[in-house]
């Protein structure tokens, strides 16, 4: 396996077409036409389309309804850390437009969705002592809208939007 890989790597590095390299042999793993059919515009009948989002990149409303400051809020608000000093303060504003977002997902025919939870929206001070009712309600509303539109939830993920304590 390594002996077939090395000539291919060298050919790419030297900008030589692999097809013209007499020493290169495609490993058998690359010759599965049924598995690779989607490369040519078709997908298996049982293929399940899905989509996913990240809370910081989509929600916006960075300081709405008692949301706590998270590590990305702090980092992105320091001048020079991000190109153009961009931040997620508004992002896609899904916090306020989740119904439209869910409608768009549904209209695309997507049946599965995974989203991440913003811990600073759920636990503004970083502890379970004071959960945010508004944050809980937002995620509850999002989940209800997804289910009402026939979209199956994939496990929400934990992201790096941890509360700044």
C-alpha positions as CSV (number, residue, x, y, z in Angstrom):
1,X,0.0,0.0,0.0
2,X,2.8,2.5,0.9
3,X,4.7,1.6,-2.3
4,X,1.7,2.6,-4.4
5,X,1.0,5.7,-2.4
6,X,4.5,7.2,-2.5
7,X,4.7,7.5,-6.3
8,X,1.3,9.1,-6.4
9,X,2.3,11.6,-3.8
10,X,5.6,12.4,-5.6
11,X,3.7,12.8,-8.9
12,X,1.3,15.3,-7.4
13,X,4.1,17.2,-5.8
14,X,5.9,17.4,-9.1
15,X,2.7,18.3,-10.9
16,X,2.9,15.2,-13.0
17,X,-0.4,13.6,-14.0
18,X,-0.9,10.4,-12.1
19,X,-2.6,8.9,-15.2
20,X,0.7,9.4,-17.1
21,X,2.8,7.9,-14.3
22,X,3.7,4.3,-15.3
23,X,4.5,3.3,-11.7
24,X,1.2,4.3,-10.2
25,X,-1.5,1.7,-9.7
26,X,-4.8,2.7,-8.0
27,X,-5.4,0.7,-4.9
28,X,-8.4,-1.6,-5.1
29,X,-10.2,0.5,-2.5
30,X,-10.7,3.2,-5.1
31,X,-12.5,0.9,-7.5
32,X,-15.9,0.7,-5.9
33,X,-18.2,2.1,-8.6
34,X,-21.4,1.5,-6.5
35,X,-20.0,3.4,-3.5
36,X,-18.6,6.2,-5.7
37,X,-21.7,6.6,-7.9
38,X,-22.6,9.9,-6.1
39,X,-19.5,11.5,-7.7
40,X,-21.4,11.4,-10.9
41,X,-24.7,12.9,-9.8
42,X,-26.6,10.1,-8.2
43,X,-26.9,9.0,-4.6
44,X,-28.1,5.7,-3.2
45,X,-31.9,5.5,-2.7
46,X,-31.4,5.2,1.1
47,X,-29.1,8.2,1.3
48,X,-30.1,10.5,4.1
49,X,-29.6,14.3,3.5
50,X,-28.7,16.2,6.6
51,X,-27.5,19.6,7.6
52,X,-25.8,21.1,10.7
53,X,-25.1,24.5,12.3
54,X,-22.9,25.9,15.1
55,X,-24.5,28.1,17.7
56,X,-22.0,30.9,17.5
57,X,-22.0,31.0,13.7
58,X,-25.8,31.1,13.4
59,X,-27.6,32.5,16.4
60,X,-26.4,36.0,16.9
61,X,-28.2,37.9,19.7
62,X,-24.9,37.8,21.5
63,X,-26.2,39.7,24.5
64,X,-30.0,39.2,24.3
65,X,-32.2,37.9,27.0
66,X,-29.5,37.6,29.6
67,X,-27.1,35.4,27.6
68,X,-23.7,35.3,29.2
69,X,-20.5,36.3,27.5
70,X,-18.6,33.3,26.1
71,X,-15.0,32.8,25.1
72,X,-15.7,33.6,21.5
73,X,-17.5,36.8,22.3
74,X,-14.5,37.9,24.3
75,X,-12.0,36.8,21.6
76,X,-13.8,38.3,18.7
77,X,-14.4,41.6,20.4
78,X,-10.7,42.2,20.8
79,X,-9.4,44.2,17.9
80,X,-7.1,42.3,15.5
81,X,-8.0,38.8,16.5
82,X,-10.4,38.2,13.6
83,X,-10.1,39.4,10.0
84,X,-12.0,42.6,9.5
85,X,-12.8,42.5,13.3
86,X,-15.9,40.3,12.4
87,X,-17.8,38.7,15.2
88,X,-20.9,36.7,15.8
89,X,-23.0,39.5,17.4
90,X,-25.6,39.2,14.7
91,X,-24.4,36.2,12.7
92,X,-27.5,34.8,10.8
93,X,-29.8,36.1,13.6
94,X,-31.3,32.6,13.9
95,X,-32.1,33.4,17.6
96,X,-34.8,35.7,16.2
97,X,-35.4,34.0,12.9
98,X,-35.4,30.3,13.8
99,X,-38.9,29.8,12.3
100,X,-37.7,31.0,8.9
101,X,-34.5,29.0,9.1
102,X,-36.5,25.8,9.9
103,X,-38.9,26.6,7.0
104,X,-35.9,26.9,4.7
105,X,-34.5,23.6,5.9
106,X,-37.8,21.9,5.4
107,X,-38.3,23.4,1.9
108,X,-34.9,22.0,0.9
109,X,-36.2,18.6,1.7
110,X,-33.7,18.0,4.5
111,X,-35.0,15.5,7.0
112,X,-32.2,15.5,9.6
113,X,-30.6,18.4,11.5
114,X,-27.9,18.7,14.1
115,X,-27.3,22.0,15.9
116,X,-25.0,23.0,18.7
117,X,-26.0,24.5,22.1
118,X,-24.6,27.7,23.3
119,X,-23.8,27.0,27.0
120,X,-23.6,30.7,27.7
121,X,-27.2,31.1,26.4
122,X,-28.3,28.2,28.7
123,X,-26.1,28.9,31.7
124,X,-25.2,32.6,31.6
125,X,-22.9,32.6,34.6
126,X,-21.4,29.2,33.8
127,X,-23.1,27.2,36.6
128,X,-26.4,25.3,36.9
129,X,-27.5,27.6,39.7
130,X,-29.1,30.1,37.4
131,X,-30.3,28.6,34.0
132,X,-31.7,31.0,31.5
133,X,-35.4,30.6,31.0
134,X,-35.1,32.5,27.7
135,X,-32.3,30.3,26.5
136,X,-34.2,27.1,27.4
137,X,-37.3,28.5,25.7
138,X,-35.3,29.3,22.5
139,X,-34.0,25.8,22.2
140,X,-37.4,24.3,23.1
141,X,-39.0,26.5,20.4
142,X,-36.4,25.5,17.9
143,X,-36.9,21.8,18.6
144,X,-40.7,22.1,18.4
145,X,-40.4,23.9,15.0
146,X,-38.1,21.2,13.7
147,X,-40.4,18.4,14.8
148,X,-43.5,20.2,13.4
149,X,-41.7,20.3,10.1
150,X,-40.9,16.6,10.1
151,X,-37.2,17.2,10.7
152,X,-35.5,14.6,12.8
153,X,-33.0,15.9,15.3
154,X,-29.5,14.6,15.4
155,X,-27.8,14.8,18.8
156,X,-27.0,18.5,19.6
157,X,-23.3,19.0,19.9
158,X,-21.3,20.8,22.5
159,X,-19.2,23.6,21.1
160,X,-16.6,26.0,22.3
161,X,-19.1,28.7,23.3
162,X,-18.4,28.2,27.0
163,X,-19.4,30.9,29.4
164,X,-16.7,33.3,30.3
165,X,-16.3,32.9,34.1
